[in-house]
């Protein structure tokens, strides 16, 4: 078919044109062209040769479907807001990878904001994203204190807030895997790191650990419990608390850390005090971040399928936005114990730390 000049303009490659003009050029209805370029339902009823012609002409004249026109027509922005503590946080970035994977498949975009665990920023960014017409929110390890006007899916967190669906790890199962592993190795003097109130899972994880400890008749000595204070996403999180445990002078053979970054910091602190992991002190992490298997020693940890949790969160959010399904307040994901090099049976002659 000979290509004729488009009415009112020259048919120069790269020159932007409208849908109606492109239809006149191809002798096709604007509706047919829209179906092809938006890959809409029913497009397979259009012959492949016609689809190829449409895409070839759109490329030649640099035609793109109007996002704003589509948004106004359907009253949708095809975007969601994502709130997370820090962009560099290993936990959050693995969740975000799953969110991104699913949203891309569905033709959705996301706007992201990192609030650094500051309540005022969580509030401000929520409002800013709503001003930008997001259709819903995905919260990653973010403490929300009240409901929002849009559908919300939170990865981690246990507050009962109207309109929020939580995708959470089964913390009770995680506690059982952690403490039964150490118990079966022979550990009875176990120290614990408790997460800060700024972390969504902190209280629930602690309660589950204490419940399982009671079942195993493990004494949880107050001097062997340290509270994480820093709001950072680096190994510094665990270095100070681990040093504090050693300075207390109380004997322990294993440490249960709040997460993998804290575990890495704790191992560094033990090494700096002349102790070996796991020969002198076994260490268990949580999350199974990407660096856990490469650390020396490699971390025994509780694996959260973080990318899968991101996919699940994104899928639930779009289904809620579209009104395709209803969900319970909580969707539970099962953890897995990954045994590596940082745990072993306690030594009967554990080396005492060097004193200055």
N, C-alpha and C positions, 0 to 999 in steps of 0.2 A: 504494500500500500504506500503510495507516495504521500509524504508528509507535507501538508499545506501550511502556509503561514497562519499563525493564530491571529484572529481578527483584532485589529487595532494595535498590533505589536509585531515585532520581528521575532522569528523563531530562533533566537540565539541561545545556545547552551548556557546554563547557569542563571538565566533571567527568571526571577520569581514570578509566578502567575497565580491566579485564583482557581478554585475548584471548577467554577462554571466555565471559565475559559479553557481549562484543560479538557473538560467534557466536550466542548465544541471542537477542539482540535482532534480528539479521538473518535468523535461521533458516538459518544457513550453518555449515558445519563450521569449526573453528579453522584447519584445514589450508588451506582455500580462502582464508580471510582473510589468512593468513600469506603465501601465494603472491602475492596481490595487493599487499600492503603492502611486501613485500620485492622486488617486481618480479622474482620468481624465474623460472628456466627453466620453461616450461610454462604461464606465466600467460596466454598468448594463447589457450589452449584454453578459458578462462573467458569467457563472453559479456561484451561491453563494458558492457551494462546492469548486470550484476552487479558488475563492477569499479568502475563509477561509484558504485553503492550503497555498496560497502565504503569507498571513499575519502571519500564524503560523511559517512558515519556516524563514521569515524575522526576526521575534522576536527571534527565536532559535539561529540564526547565527548573530544576532545584525546587520542586514543589514539595511542601511538607504539610500534613494535616494540621489544622489550627488547634493547638492544645487548649487555648482559651475558649474557642468556640465550642469544642467538645465539652469542656468543663461547665460552661454556662448552659449548654443544652441538657446535659445529664445532671447538673447541679452536683458535680463531683470535682475534686481537685486531683484525684489519683495520687495523693501524697499522705504520708503519716509522719507523726513526730516521734523521735526516739530520744529519751533522756537517759543518760548514763553518767557515772561518777567522773571518769576521766577517759579520754580517747586512747591513752597509752595503757590502760588497765587490761591485763591479759585475759582475765575472766570476761570482761565486758566485750572485748574485741572478738572473742570466739563466739559469743552469743550473737554479736552483730553480723558475723559472717553468715550465720544461718538465716537471720532476718533478711539480709540483703539477697541471699540466694533465692528465697521464696518470693520476695517482692518483685525482683526482676522478672521472674517467670510470669507474674501476674500483671506486668505493666505498671507497677506502682513505683513511686519515688519516695525517698525518706529524707527528712530534715533532722539533723542531729544536734544536740546541745549537751555539753558536759558541765555539770553543776558543782563538781568538786565537793559534793555532800553538804552544800550550804542550803538550808531550808529556804532562804529568801530567793536564791537563784532557781531552785526547783519551781517555786511559785511564779517567778517572773518569766522563766522560759516557757512554762506551760501556757501562760497567757499570750506570749509572743508567737508561739507556734499556732495557737488557735486563731490569732489575728491573720495568720498566713493560710488559713483555711485547710489545715490538716483535717483528715476525716477520723482520726483516732490516734491513740498513743501506745507505744511500747516502752515500758519502763524497765531498765536493767539495773538491778541492785539499787533501787531508788526508793527511799522512804516517802510514801505519799500519805498525807494526813487528812485529806478530804476527797470527796468525789469530784470528778470533772464533768463537763457537759458532753463529753464525747466518750465512745467506747475505749476502754483501757485494758491492756493485757500487761501484767507485770511478771518478769522473770525474777524469781526470789521475792520474798515478802509474805507476810501472813496476817496483816491487818484485815479485818472484815470491813471493806468499804464498798458501798453500793456502786455498781457499774464496773467493778474491777474483777477480771479473771486472772487468777494466779497460776503460773506455770512453775512448779516448785519441785525440788528434789525431795524424795522421801527421807527426811532427816532421821526418823526413827531407825530405819534400815541402815542408814549411814553410820549411826552411832553403834549399832550392833556389830557391823562389820569391823569398825575401828577397834572397839574395846575387846571383842572376842578374839580378834587376831593377836592383840598384845597379851591377853589373858592366856591364850593357848601357848604362846611362846614362854610363858612363865613370869610375866611382869605383874607385880602387885603394887609397887610404889610408882604411881603414874601421876605426872604433872599435867596441868591443863592451861591452855590459853583461851580466854573468853573474848569473843568479839565485842566491838564497841556498839553502842546503841545506834550509831549512824549506819550500821550494816543491816540489811533487811532480814537476814537469816539468823542473826546473832542469838536472840532470845530462844527461838525454837530449837536451834542446834544445841544450845546449852542444856535446855530442859530435857532433851532426848538423851544426851550424854549422861546426865545425872540419873535418869530413870534406868538406863542400862547398867550403870555403875552399881546402883542399888541391887539390881537383880543378880549381879555377879558378886555382890558383897565386897565391892572394892571401896576402901576408905578414900574419900576425896578430902585431903587435908587442906585447910584454908591457906597454909603457907605454900602449898603446891598449886595454887590457883592464881594466875595473873591476868589482869585485864588489859587488853590492848587499848592504847590511848591515842596513838598517832592516826591521822586520816590520810595516809599515803598509800600508794600502790607500788611500793618498793620493798626489798628485803629488810630495810630499816625497821619496818613494822614489827618484826619479831626479834631483832637483835637486843634491844633494851630489855624487854620482858624476860628473855632467856638469861641474860646477865643477872637480872633481878632474882631469878630463881636460884642461880648459883650462889649469889651473895647471901641468900637467906641461910645457907648452910644445911638445909634439909635434904636428906638423901632421896634420890629418885632414880629410876632406871629407864624411864620412857617419858616422852613428851608428846601430847596430842595438840597439834597446832591448829589455829583457826583456818588457815589456808596455806597454800604452797609457798607464797612469798614470805609469809611469817616463818614457815619451816626453814626456808633457805637462810633467812637471817639468823634463826636460832642455831642452825648448824655452824654458821660462821662464829657466833658467840662462843659456842662450846669449844671449837677449835682454838680460838684465841685464849681460852682458859686451859689449854693443854689437854682437852678431852677428845676422844675419838667417837665418831658416829659410824656404825651403831655399836661398836664394841663396848663403850662406856655408857652411852645413852642412845636408845632407839628414838627415832623421830617419825611421826606420821603427819602428813600434810592433808590438804583437802582441795579439790577442784581438778587436779591433773592438768595443769596448764602446760603449754607446749614445751617449756623448758624443764619440766619435772623429770623427764626421763634422761636428760642430758646433764643434769647437775651431778657433782661428785661429792658424796655418793648419790646415785639416782634415788628419787623419792618414792617411798611407799606412801600411797595416797588414796583418797576416795575420788574416784572419777565421776565427775558430772558430765553427761553428754551435752556439753554447752552449745555446740553448733546445732545439734538436734533440737535443743530447747528453744533456740532462736527460730528455727523453722516452724516448730509447733506454735510458738507465740504469734508469728506473722500469719500463719494459716488461720488461727482462731480469730485474730483481729479482723481480717478481711471477711471471714464468715459472719462475724457480728455486724460489721459495717453493712454487709449486703443482706442481713437478716436471714441468712441461710440456715442457721442452727442456733440452738440455745446450749449453754454450757453451765456446769456447776461452778461454784466459786473457785474451786481448786482443781487443777489438772496435775496429777502426781507423776513424776518421772523416777525410775529406779536407778540407784547408784551402783557402782561396782568397785570392789577393793582391788587395787593394783599393787601387788607386792614386788618391791624392788630391793635396793641395797641398804636402805636407811633403817631397817629393823632386823633384829636377831634376838635370840634368847639372852636374858641378862647374864652378865659375867659374875661369877661368885666372888671374884676379886677385882671389882671395878676400880680402876685407877682414880684416885682422888685428885681433884683439880689442884693445880699448882698455886701456891699462895706466894704473894710477893713479900 
